[in-house]
Amino acid sequence: MSDKIDSAQAFEQIARARHSVRGFKNDAIPQQQLENIFELAQTAPSNCNTQPWHVHVVSGDKLEVLRKELPQVLTRGEFSMDFPYAGKYQGLYKERQYDAANQLYTAMAIERADRAKRDDAFARNFTFFDAPHVAFLFIDEEFGVREAADIGMYAQNLMLALTANGLASCPQTALSFNADKVRELLDIDKQQKLLFGLSFGYEDSEHPANRCRVGRAKLSETTCFHN
Ligand SMILES: Cc1cc2nc3c(=O)[nH]c(=O)nc-3n(C[C@H](O)[C@H](O)[C@H](O)COP(=O)(O)O)c2cc1C
């Protein structure tokens, strides 16, 4: 088998293996391995190679402070998002949103009508699903949609690098609900704006949330080949 086929198969395996994980073991990743993975993530392309990502990786005692403080976003209603988020999708997008949520709550044996349990499951976002690490992804204040797309590419590179290293992750808009608090606790300049966070570590394969695997639309629904 040629090297070319090997790498195509390896990539397919990694891309299909990545999924959002919402239950982690608490084992920390060694610092050198973390640096290797974040260095690899930086190979992402960006407009004019501007590399507009500011990445703040939090672990250890600092993370425990955040784990204590961030849930208060919900309990005290402390919202300060840098980018507006209505969270309300229409039509096809609404169907996909419902379907993904249903699959997650079914995996967790939570009834749709059980508001309290759904709220508890959602609140786990703010304690990073027990992960030992989180990365917060920021862009500079003057940037917009183009640079946000660059951050998306960076984030996917990062998630695939984690998967390739036997690790798991969950990208989380929820972690941007109180951007002021994150900036305050990590002493980050107000000029950096928070897009989302990403919890990561080793998957706890026993956690019911991790039984959830959502599918994708048919290729013909999203992609048009013009000849
Ligand atoms: C930018 C972004 C933000 C997301 N925010 C959240 C979040 O706040 N909480 C959560 O549990 N999942 C979040 N997700 C995960 C999506 O629900 C998930 O990617 C989608 O359902 C597809 O599932 P998969 O990642 O397992 O393939 C987010 C994903 C992306 C790309």
The ligand as a MOL file (V3000), in Angstrom:
LIG
                    3D

  0  0  0     0  0            999 V3000
M  V30 BEGIN CTAB
M  V30 COUNTS 31 33 0 0 0
M  V30 BEGIN ATOM
M  V30 1 C -18.3080 26.6890 17.5120 0
M  V30 2 C -19.0310 25.5500 18.2020 0
M  V30 3 C -19.6700 25.7800 19.4060 0
M  V30 4 C -20.2820 24.7300 20.0900 0
M  V30 5 N -20.8360 24.9700 21.3200 0
M  V30 6 C -21.2570 23.9370 22.0760 0
M  V30 7 C -21.6370 24.1600 23.4290 0
M  V30 8 O -21.6470 25.2790 23.9290 0
M  V30 9 N -21.9900 23.0730 24.1720 0
M  V30 10 C -21.9810 21.8010 23.6550 0
M  V30 11 O -22.2940 20.8490 24.3970 0
M  V30 12 N -21.6300 21.5710 22.3610 0
M  V30 13 C -21.2500 22.5960 21.5790 0
M  V30 14 N -20.8230 22.3840 20.2810 0
M  V30 15 C -20.7600 21.0140 19.7610 0
M  V30 16 C -21.8300 20.7440 18.6970 0
M  V30 17 O -23.0470 20.4910 19.3230 0
M  V30 18 C -21.3490 19.5400 17.8730 0
M  V30 19 O -20.1710 19.8720 17.1990 0
M  V30 20 C -22.3870 19.0840 16.8400 0
M  V30 21 O -23.5530 18.6230 17.4700 0
M  V30 22 C -21.8150 17.9670 15.9700 0
M  V30 23 O -21.4190 16.8710 16.7890 0
M  V30 24 P -19.9420 16.2980 16.7930 0
M  V30 25 O -19.0070 17.4230 17.1910 0
M  V30 26 O -19.9660 15.2030 17.8330 0
M  V30 27 O -19.6320 15.8020 15.4250 0
M  V30 28 C -20.2810 23.4290 19.5460 0
M  V30 29 C -19.6710 23.2210 18.2960 0
M  V30 30 C -19.0590 24.2560 17.6270 0
M  V30 31 C -18.3810 23.9970 16.3080 0
M  V30 END ATOM
M  V30 BEGIN BOND
M  V30 1 1 1 2
M  V30 2 1 2 3
M  V30 3 2 2 30
M  V30 4 2 3 4
M  V30 5 1 4 5
M  V30 6 1 4 28
M  V30 7 2 5 6
M  V30 8 1 6 7
M  V30 9 1 6 13
M  V30 10 2 7 8
M  V30 11 1 7 9
M  V30 12 1 9 10
M  V30 13 2 10 11
M  V30 14 1 10 12
M  V30 15 2 12 13
M  V30 16 1 13 14
M  V30 17 1 14 15
M  V30 18 1 14 28
M  V30 19 1 15 16
M  V30 20 1 16 17
M  V30 21 1 16 18
M  V30 22 1 18 19
M  V30 23 1 18 20
M  V30 24 1 20 21
M  V30 25 1 20 22
M  V30 26 1 22 23
M  V30 27 1 23 24
M  V30 28 2 24 25
M  V30 29 1 24 26
M  V30 30 1 24 27
M  V30 31 2 28 29
M  V30 32 1 29 30
M  V30 33 1 30 31
M  V30 END BOND
M  V30 END CTAB
M  END
